[in-house]
Amino acid sequence: MKKPIRFYLAVFGGKLMIKLMRLMKRNATNLPGEASLIFFPKLLHYIDMPEKVIAITGTNGKTTVSNMISDILEGNGYEFISNRFGGNVDTGIASILLSDCTFSGKCRAKMAVFEVDERSAGRILPFVKPDYLVCTNLQRDSMKRNAHTEYIFNFLNSNISDKTTLILNADDIISSSLRPENKRAYFGIKRQPNEESNDKSIICDAVLCPKCHAHLVFDFKRYNHIGLAHCEKCGYKNPTANYCVENIDYENKKLIINHNGTTEEYPLVEKRITDIYNTSSAIALTREFGVSHENVVKILSKAKIVKTRYDNYRIGNHEIIISLAKGQNPVACSGVCNAVSKESGNKAVIMILEDYYDAQRTSENLAWIYETDFEYLNDDSIKQIIVGGKRCSDYLLRLLMAGIDREKISICDSETDTVSFLKPENAEKIMIMYDLFNTKSLDIIKTQLEEKLGGKK
């Protein structure tokens, strides 16, 4: 394919910008790609991609899964480029490719692992054309960015290449329906002994049969629309998982997976159900890619969830548990509320969920909090809830609507004033729910907790 002069100029300019930014000790994760794409919008169309490309997308869990897949492949000797340090939109992927390619636009790396923002798929997938694509799930997200789940499904479905092998969530009736003609493998989790159907969720994104549009009947709901459903009119139902978690052994920290009729044992990286889905998706991808069961286990036995997603440690007599609640994402936030309610012992909850960038530039649309299952926090084991931020009164109203006793709730205009309201004598565990970009406030709160509780152990 003949490449225009503007392409070569865009490559040269992008590579020069990367060099200069690194000399200034700055991360060149997005800006060089953004500048090159502005100058030459067809940049990704003309870059020669690596021979093998793995992509990971979905509403929730894609960063965790991308990191896990990268760890497994790297630990087994594979060499590849990736965007694991940031930039999952077209500008970030362009920056990674510019950093690796020659001035003629040929990638030196033979392989790439890319996390792909689902909303940006139309600007990435038609050019990258991954050989393997993992879709963790498709669920309700920020209304202003992602609109409706069906919109994102159609967006992905129309941009996935015919050659792409799909790794899909069998328990997600939406994402499991992507590109039915493509080669695929499914992962999922069998209903565990004594696991009750969760029919309390406010929202369910899968209501109609994707085949005939009659109403679906749910046999089992794990959360949101994740579970088992069927259509009484046409017989449609969830696909059978090729990698099915048959048993979750919390005591011995093991997952028993039925892989096409063969029983395989893997480490349980984290106990939360969302992390078990993430782990099983990474297992499915790497096994389909050709990594042996033994070599996947070897790396997963040392794996940990990235601390920006989940962290826990002790300060004095208290356990601190920090969870990314992903503000403006009602499904992810509901999952954290559910996890908080299931933690043993008495708990205090600190919530800093306001969108950092909306707070700087505009006003956040808080409609999403009325789709979030804050009702999970209406639990006798939760002794105190402290909400910080300028929209704290909105959260107070929502928590009261969830039936939570007003005496349990404290609010303040500043996120970093929340610790001053904490009554540590009433709780064994202190749970912090925070939005992704509120890390500065989170760091201050962690320091304040050390001072208030008597030093980190």
C-alpha positions in Angstrom: 0.0 0.0 0.0 1.4 3.3 -1.1 1.7 5.8 1.8 1.2 9.5 1.3 3.8 12.1 2.3 1.6 13.4 5.1 1.8 9.9 6.8 5.6 10.0 6.9 5.5 13.6 8.3 3.0 12.5 11.0 5.3 9.5 11.9 8.4 11.7 12.1 6.6 14.4 14.1 5.1 11.9 16.5 8.4 10.1 17.1 10.2 13.4 17.7 7.5 14.5 20.2 7.9 11.1 22.1 11.7 11.6 22.2 11.4 15.2 23.5 8.7 14.3 26.1 10.8 11.4 27.5 13.8 13.8 27.8 11.6 16.0 29.9 10.6 12.8 31.9 7.0 13.0 30.9 4.7 10.1 29.9 4.2 10.1 26.2 1.0 8.0 26.4 -1.5 10.2 24.5 -0.2 13.6 23.3 2.1 12.4 20.5 -0.6 10.2 19.1 -3.2 13.0 19.4 -1.0 15.5 17.5 -0.1 13.0 14.8 -3.8 12.0 14.3 -4.8 15.7 14.1 -2.2 16.3 11.4 -3.0 13.0 9.6 -6.3 11.4 10.7 -5.7 8.2 8.7 -2.5 7.4 10.6 -3.7 4.1 12.0 -4.8 3.0 8.5 -1.3 3.2 7.1 0.8 1.9 10.0 1.9 -1.7 9.5 0.5 -3.5 12.5 2.3 -6.3 14.4 1.8 -9.8 13.1 -0.4 -10.8 16.2 -2.7 -8.4 18.0 -4.7 -9.2 21.2 -7.3 -6.6 22.2 -9.4 -6.4 25.4 -12.5 -4.3 25.7 -15.8 -4.2 27.6 -17.6 -1.9 30.1 -15.9 -3.1 33.3 -12.7 -5.1 34.1 -10.7 -4.4 30.9 -7.7 -2.8 32.6 -7.5 -5.7 35.1 -7.8 -8.3 32.4 -5.3 -6.5 30.1 -2.7 -6.5 32.9 -3.4 -10.1 33.8 -3.0 -11.2 30.2 0.1 -9.2 29.8 1.6 -10.7 32.9 0.9 -14.3 31.8 2.3 -13.7 28.3 5.4 -11.8 29.6 6.0 -14.5 32.2 6.0 -17.1 29.5 8.6 -15.4 27.3 6.4 -13.6 24.8 7.6 -10.1 23.7 5.1 -7.5 22.8 4.2 -3.9 22.9 1.2 -2.8 25.1 -0.6 0.2 26.4 -0.8 -1.1 30.0 0.6 2.2 31.4 -2.3 4.3 29.9 -4.0 5.4 26.7 -6.8 3.0 25.7 -8.3 5.3 23.1 -7.0 5.9 19.6 -4.5 8.6 20.6 -2.9 6.3 23.2 -2.7 3.3 20.8 -1.2 5.6 18.1 1.4 6.8 20.6 2.5 3.2 21.4 2.7 2.3 17.7 4.6 5.5 16.9 7.1 4.6 19.6 7.7 1.2 18.2 7.5 1.7 14.4 10.2 2.7 12.0 10.1 6.0 10.1 8.4 4.1 7.2 5.6 3.0 9.6 6.5 -0.7 10.1 6.2 -2.0 13.6 9.3 -3.7 15.0 7.3 -5.7 17.5 5.8 -9.0 16.2 3.0 -8.8 18.8 0.8 -6.3 20.6 -1.7 -6.4 23.6 -4.0 -3.4 23.6 -6.7 -2.4 26.0 -9.4 -0.8 23.9 -12.0 1.7 25.2 -15.3 0.3 24.0 -16.6 3.7 23.0 -13.5 4.3 20.9 -13.8 1.0 19.0 -14.8 2.6 15.8 -11.6 4.6 15.7 -9.4 1.6 16.5 -10.7 -1.8 15.5 -11.2 -1.2 11.8 -7.4 -0.5 11.5 -5.9 -2.6 14.2 -8.0 -5.7 13.3 -7.1 -7.8 16.3 -6.5 -11.6 15.9 -8.1 -12.1 19.4 -10.6 -9.8 21.1 -11.7 -10.3 24.7 -15.0 -8.6 25.7 -15.4 -8.8 29.4 -19.0 -7.6 29.5 -21.3 -4.9 28.2 -23.3 -3.1 30.9 -24.8 0.3 31.6 -22.1 3.0 31.9 -22.0 6.8 31.8 -25.1 8.0 30.0 -23.4 11.1 28.6 -20.5 9.0 27.1 -21.8 5.6 26.3 -25.6 6.2 25.9 -27.2 2.8 26.1 -25.8 -0.7 26.3 -27.4 -1.6 22.9 -25.7 1.4 21.3 -22.2 0.2 22.5 -23.1 -3.4 21.3 -23.9 -2.1 17.8 -20.8 0.1 17.8 -18.6 -2.9 18.6 -20.5 -5.4 16.4 -20.1 -3.3 13.3 -16.4 -2.7 13.8 -15.1 -6.2 14.6 -13.2 -7.8 11.8 -14.3 -11.2 10.3 -10.8 -12.6 11.1 -11.1 -11.8 14.9 -11.4 -14.7 17.3 -13.7 -13.6 20.2 -13.4 -14.5 23.9 -16.8 -13.7 25.4 -18.7 -13.9 28.7 -21.3 -16.7 28.4 -23.2 -15.3 31.4 -23.7 -11.9 29.7 -26.6 -12.3 27.3 -25.6 -9.1 25.5 -21.8 -9.4 24.8 -22.1 -13.1 24.2 -24.1 -12.2 21.1 -21.4 -10.2 19.4 -20.5 -11.3 15.8 -22.2 -14.7 15.9 -20.4 -15.8 12.7 -16.9 -15.3 14.1 -14.8 -18.0 15.8 -15.2 -17.8 19.5 -14.7 -19.2 23.0 -16.8 -18.5 26.1 -15.9 -18.2 29.8 -18.4 -18.2 32.6 -19.2 -19.2 36.2 -21.6 -22.0 37.2 -24.1 -21.2 39.8 -22.4 -22.1 43.1 -24.0 -24.2 45.9 -26.3 -22.0 48.0 -25.8 -19.0 45.7 -29.0 -17.1 45.7 -30.4 -15.3 42.6 -29.9 -11.6 43.0 -33.2 -10.1 42.0 -32.7 -6.8 43.9 -30.8 -4.9 41.2 -32.6 -1.7 40.1 -31.5 -2.1 36.5 -31.3 -5.0 34.1 -29.9 -4.2 30.7 -31.0 -7.4 29.0 -34.8 -7.5 28.9 -35.6 -8.7 25.4 -34.4 -11.8 23.5 -31.6 -10.7 21.1 -33.0 -13.1 18.5 -36.8 -12.6 18.4 -37.2 -9.7 20.9 -39.7 -11.4 23.1 -39.3 -10.9 26.9 -36.5 -12.9 28.4 -37.1 -15.1 31.5 -34.2 -15.2 34.0 -33.5 -18.5 35.7 -30.7 -17.0 37.8 -29.3 -13.5 38.2 -25.8 -12.9 39.6 -26.0 -9.1 39.2 -27.5 -6.7 36.7 -28.2 -9.0 33.7 -25.3 -11.3 34.3 -26.6 -14.8 34.9 -28.8 -17.4 33.0 -31.8 -16.5 30.9 -33.9 -18.1 28.2 -36.6 -17.1 25.7 -39.8 -19.1 25.9 -40.9 -18.0 22.4 -37.8 -19.1 20.3 -35.7 -21.1 22.8 -32.8 -18.7 22.8 -30.5 -19.1 25.9 -27.0 -18.4 27.2 -24.2 -20.2 25.3 -22.3 -23.0 27.0 -19.0 -21.8 28.5 -15.9 -23.5 27.1 -14.1 -22.3 30.3 -16.6 -22.8 33.1 -15.7 -22.1 36.7 -17.4 -25.1 38.3 -16.2 -24.5 41.9 -14.8 -21.5 43.8 -12.8 -22.8 46.7 -12.4 -19.7 48.9 -10.7 -21.5 51.7 -7.9 -22.9 49.6 -7.9 -20.1 47.1 -8.6 -22.2 44.0 -10.8 -22.1 40.9 -11.9 -25.4 39.4 -12.5 -24.8 35.7 -14.2 -27.2 33.3 -12.3 -26.6 30.0 -14.3 -28.4 27.3 -14.9 -31.4 29.5 -11.4 -31.4 31.2 -11.1 -30.3 34.8 -8.3 -27.8 35.4 -7.3 -26.1 38.7 -6.2 -22.4 38.8 -5.3 -20.0 41.6 -8.1 -17.7 43.0 -6.5 -14.3 42.6 -9.2 -12.3 44.4 -12.5 -13.4 45.9 -14.8 -10.8 44.5 -17.1 -12.3 41.8 -16.1 -9.6 39.3 -12.5 -10.5 39.7 -13.3 -14.2 39.2 -14.9 -13.3 35.9 -11.8 -11.2 35.0 -9.5 -14.1 35.9 -11.5 -16.6 33.9 -11.5 -14.3 30.8 -7.7 -14.0 31.0 -7.4 -17.8 31.4 -9.6 -18.3 28.4 -7.6 -15.9 26.2 -4.2 -17.2 27.1 -5.2 -20.9 26.8 -6.8 -20.2 23.4 -3.6 -18.4 22.4 -1.6 -21.5 23.2 -0.3 -21.1 26.7 -0.4 -24.3 28.6 -2.4 -24.9 31.8 0.7 -25.3 33.8 2.3 -22.1 32.5 -0.9 -20.0 33.1 -1.0 -21.3 36.7 2.7 -20.5 37.2 2.0 -16.8 36.6 -1.4 -16.5 38.2 -0.1 -18.0 41.5 1.9 -14.7 41.8 -0.8 -12.3 40.4 -2.5 -9.5 42.3 -5.1 -7.1 41.3 -3.7 -3.6 40.6 -3.9 -1.5 43.8 -5.7 1.3 42.0 -8.6 -1.1 41.6 -8.5 -2.8 45.0 -6.3 -2.6 48.0 -6.5 -3.7 51.6 -4.1 -3.3 54.6 -4.2 -2.8 58.3 -3.7 0.3 60.4 -3.6 -0.6 64.1 -6.7 -2.7 64.9 -8.5 -1.7 61.7 -8.6 -3.2 58.3 -8.7 -0.6 55.5 -10.3 -1.8 52.2 -10.2 0.5 49.2 -12.3 -0.2 46.1 -12.6 1.7 42.8 -16.3 2.3 42.5 -16.0 4.0 39.0 -18.3 7.0 39.3 -21.1 7.5 36.8 -21.1 3.7 36.2 -24.1 2.4 38.2 -23.3 -1.3 37.6 -19.7 -1.1 38.8 -20.7 1.1 41.8 -23.5 -1.3 42.7 -21.1 -4.2 42.7 -18.8 -2.4 45.2 -21.9 -1.6 47.4 -22.8 -5.3 47.3 -19.2 -6.3 48.2 -19.2 -3.8 51.1 -22.4 -5.3 52.5 -20.9 -8.9 52.3 -17.7 -8.0 54.2 -17.7 -9.6 57.6 -17.7 -7.5 60.8 -18.8 -3.9 61.5 -17.9 -1.4 58.9 -17.6 2.4 58.3 -17.9 3.5 54.6 -16.2 6.6 53.2 -17.6 7.6 49.7 -15.8 10.0 47.4 -17.5 9.4 44.1 -17.8 12.8 42.4 -16.3 13.0 38.9 -13.0 14.9 39.1 -13.1 16.4 35.7 -16.8 17.4 35.8 -16.1 19.1 39.1 -13.4 21.2 37.3 -15.1 22.0 34.1 -18.9 21.7 34.5 -21.6 20.1 36.6 -22.0 16.4 37.0 -25.2 14.8 35.9 -26.2 12.7 38.9 -29.0 10.7 37.3 -26.8 7.6 37.6 -27.0 7.5 41.3 -30.7 6.6 41.1 -29.7 3.6 39.0 -27.1 2.5 41.6 -28.0 -0.1 44.2 -27.2 1.9 47.3 -29.8 -0.3 49.0 -27.0 -2.8 49.6 -25.6 -0.3 52.2 -28.8 -0.5 54.2 -27.2 -3.2 56.4 -26.9 -3.5 60.2 -23.2 -4.2 59.9 -22.6 -0.8 58.3 -22.4 1.5 61.3 -21.5 4.8 59.5 -21.5 6.2 56.0 -19.5 9.4 55.3 -19.9 11.2 52.0 -17.6 14.0 50.8 -17.9 16.4 47.9 -19.9 19.3 46.7 -22.8 17.1 45.7 -22.9 15.3 49.1 -26.5 16.5 49.7 -27.6 14.6 46.5 -26.0 11.5 47.8 -27.7 12.0 51.2 -31.1 12.1 49.5 -30.3 8.9 47.6 -29.1 7.1 50.7 -32.2 8.1 52.6 -34.3 6.8 49.6 -32.4 3.5 50.1 -33.9 3.4 53.6 -30.6 4.1 55.4 -31.0 5.7 58.9 -30.1 9.4 58.8 -28.2 9.0 62.1 -25.7 6.8 60.2 -24.9 9.3 57.5 -22.4 12.2 57.7 -21.8 14.6 54.8 -19.2 17.3 54.1 -18.4 19.6 51.1 -14.8 18.6 51.0 -13.7 15.0 50.2 -10.6 15.4 52.5 -12.7 16.3 55.5 -14.4 12.9 55.6 -11.9 11.3 58.0 -12.7 14.0 60.7 -16.3 12.5 60.9 -15.1 8.9 61.3 -15.9 7.1 64.5 -13.4 4.3 64.4 -14.5 2.7 67.7 -17.7 1.6 66.0 -16.1 -0.3 63.1 -13.5 -3.1 62.6 -13.2 -2.3 58.9 -13.1 1.0 57.1 -14.2 0.8 53.4 -13.3 3.6 51.0 -15.3 3.8 47.7 -13.6 6.2 45.3 -13.9 7.4 41.7 -11.0 6.6 39.4 -9.6 10.2 39.1 -10.0 11.0 42.8 -6.6 9.6 43.7 -5.2 12.9 45.1 -8.1 13.0 47.6 -7.6 9.3 48.3 -3.9 9.7 49.1 -4.7 12.5 51.6 -7.5 10.4 53.2 -5.1 7.4 53.6 -2.5 9.7 55.3 -5.2 11.1 57.6 -6.3 7.6 58.5 -2.8 6.6 59.5 -2.6 9.7 61.8 -6.1 9.0 63.3 -5.7 5.3 63.8 -2.2 5.1 65.0 0.2 4.1 62.2 0.2 1.6 59.3 1.2 -2.0 60.0 
